[in-house]
Amino acid sequence: MFVRELANLVCERESMLTDDVMMPQRIHLQYEACLFNSTSLIGCQVRRDPEGSTERYTRWINNISQDQL
């Protein structure tokens, strides 16, 4: 099943980024979104810690429009 394989890949990638923290339900919610929208791109917004670090990148990544995708 493609969606399950993708979810496993995302989880494996996230575990390699030891300085990243994700919200507890993130993978579950993205997995459910994939089940209902199998041809869509599923992502999330980011928050920086400390606040304000890489401000331009954070603003850009959180404001990408559908057309830009």
C-alpha positions as CSV (number, residue, x, y, z in Angstrom):
1,M,0.0,0.0,0.0
2,F,1.6,3.2,-1.2
3,V,0.3,5.5,1.6
4,R,1.5,3.2,4.3
5,E,5.0,3.0,2.7
6,L,5.1,6.8,2.4
7,A,4.1,7.2,6.1
8,N,6.9,4.8,7.0
9,L,9.4,6.8,4.9
10,V,8.3,10.1,6.6
11,C,8.6,8.6,10.0
12,E,12.1,7.2,9.3
13,R,13.2,10.6,7.9
14,E,11.9,12.5,10.9
15,S,13.7,10.2,13.3
16,M,17.0,11.1,11.6
17,L,16.5,14.8,12.2
18,T,17.2,14.7,15.9
19,D,17.0,18.5,16.3
20,D,13.5,18.6,14.9
21,V,10.3,18.2,17.0
22,M,6.9,17.4,15.6
23,M,3.5,17.7,17.1
24,P,2.2,14.3,18.5
25,Q,-0.6,13.9,15.9
26,R,1.2,15.1,12.8
27,I,2.0,11.8,11.2
28,H,-1.5,10.4,12.0
29,L,-3.2,13.5,10.5
30,Q,-1.1,13.5,7.4
31,Y,-1.7,9.8,6.9
32,E,-5.5,10.3,7.2
33,A,-5.2,13.2,4.7
34,C,-3.4,10.9,2.2
35,L,-6.2,8.3,2.5
36,F,-8.8,10.9,1.6
37,N,-6.7,12.8,-1.0
38,S,-4.5,10.3,-2.6
39,T,-3.4,12.6,-5.4
40,S,-2.6,15.6,-3.2
41,L,0.6,16.9,-1.7
42,I,0.3,16.8,2.1
43,G,2.6,19.0,4.3
44,C,2.5,21.1,7.4
45,Q,3.5,24.5,8.6
46,V,6.7,25.0,10.7
47,R,7.5,26.9,13.9
48,R,11.1,27.9,14.6
49,D,12.8,27.5,18.0
50,P,14.2,29.9,19.0
51,E,11.4,32.1,17.7
52,G,12.6,34.3,14.8
53,S,15.4,32.0,13.6
54,T,15.6,31.7,9.8
55,E,12.7,34.1,9.7
56,R,12.7,34.6,5.9
57,Y,12.7,30.9,5.2
58,T,9.9,30.2,7.8
59,R,7.7,33.0,6.3
60,W,8.3,31.6,2.7
61,I,7.7,27.9,3.6
62,N,4.5,28.7,5.5
63,N,3.0,30.9,2.7
64,I,3.5,28.8,-0.4
65,S,0.4,29.0,-2.5
66,Q,-1.4,26.2,-4.4
67,D,-0.1,27.6,-7.7
68,Q,3.5,27.6,-6.4
69,L,3.2,23.9,-5.5
